[in-house]
Amino acid sequence: MLEVTFLPFPLLYTQRLVLRQITRQDAKEILNLRSNDLVMQFIGRPKMTSVQEAESWIEKFDISLAQQEGINWAISLKGNNTLLGTIGFWRLEKEHFRAEIGYLLNPDFQGKGIMNEAFEPVLNYGFEKMKLHSIMANVYPENKSSIRLLEKNGFQQEGYFRENYFHDGVFTDTSVFSLVMDNADQNITN
Ligand SMILES: CC(C)(COP(=O)(O)OP(=O)(O)OC[C@H]1O[C@@H](n2cnc3c(N)ncnc32)[C@H](O)[C@@H]1OP(=O)(O)O)[C@@H](O)C(=O)NCCC(=O)NCCS
């Protein structure tokens, strides 16, 4: 069984980015992100409508972090603390050493390789620190940039589900992508 601890919160760095803990001070940016039509078009969740909702969302993830059930990083540029996006692991299946990755980026910052840059330390953290064996992503088949991002990072499509999501009165297809750790690199016990 996978045993994870997210304490102390792991700060991650790349050439341009700092990946840090999300706090209540980020509520306005979380609302901006999760109420944006472009960002939410392939997410399949209701759009946020108030700062209070954003604060509850942050609180929910704080609890999940404290209970070692998931982790979410704020993506910000070095030298500017503003949250531009989020990335993290949720839906941990500890008995299978598996988790789902989720990520969102402010449209003003899309197409600049930012999420691709954030992926590297997050995937490394998942495999090396959390000791995951596989990481999955659930994607709408029309979400070309997300699929491109996943494939660039070695994810392969493993499943295609017809109309398995119901959102906003519509049934939608989804694809499951996953990245499996190279066995030679892993040393786990049951
Ligand atoms: C998906 C998302 C995180 C990508 O972030 P990003 O920082 O813009 O991605 P990157 O700049 O690293 O680029 C991703 C790749 O997709 C490509 N791409 C972008 N739009 C594309 C499109 N419409 N069709 C095909 N490829 C596309 C880019 O060219 C790039 O590939 P390249 O480096 O080979 O040129 C961002 O678009 C986003 O937040 N979308 C809304 C939320 C979302 O859908 N999250 C994922 C849920 S599964």
The ligand as an ORCA input file, in Angstrom:
! r2SCAN-3c Opt
* xyz 0 1
  C      -4.310     22.024    -21.424
  C      -3.505     23.198    -20.917
  C      -3.153     22.988    -19.465
  C      -2.198     23.301    -21.733
  O      -1.342     24.264    -21.135
  P      -0.303     25.118    -21.988
  O       0.707     25.718    -21.079
  O      -1.046     26.035    -22.877
  O       0.366     23.988    -22.809
  P       1.757     24.084    -23.535
  O       2.020     25.519    -23.957
  O       2.771     23.430    -22.657
  O       1.526     23.287    -24.879
  C       0.861     22.096    -25.041
  C       0.995     21.568    -26.487
  O      -0.298     21.592    -27.068
  C      -0.214     22.169    -28.355
  N      -1.530     22.726    -28.679
  C      -2.127     23.831    -28.160
  N      -3.353     23.980    -28.700
  C      -3.532     22.946    -29.560
  C      -4.584     22.540    -30.448
  N      -5.733     23.223    -30.520
  N      -4.395     21.424    -31.206
  C      -3.258     20.713    -31.129
  N      -2.227     21.042    -30.303
  C      -2.368     22.152    -29.545
  C       0.862     23.181    -28.227
  O       1.365     23.574    -29.513
  C       1.870     22.396    -27.418
  O       2.567     21.449    -28.202
  P       4.027     21.783    -28.831
  O       4.906     22.165    -27.662
  O       4.424     20.519    -29.472
  O       3.822     22.923    -29.756
  C      -4.244     24.538    -21.048
  O      -4.616     24.690    -22.392
  C      -5.486     24.613    -20.176
  O      -5.431     24.999    -19.022
  N      -6.640     24.263    -20.722
  C      -7.912     24.383    -19.984
  C      -8.015     23.402    -18.839
  C      -7.861     21.973    -19.292
  O      -8.415     21.599    -20.317
  N      -7.149     21.189    -18.500
  C      -6.909     19.796    -18.792
  C      -8.023     18.918    -18.394
  S      -7.707     17.256    -18.876
*
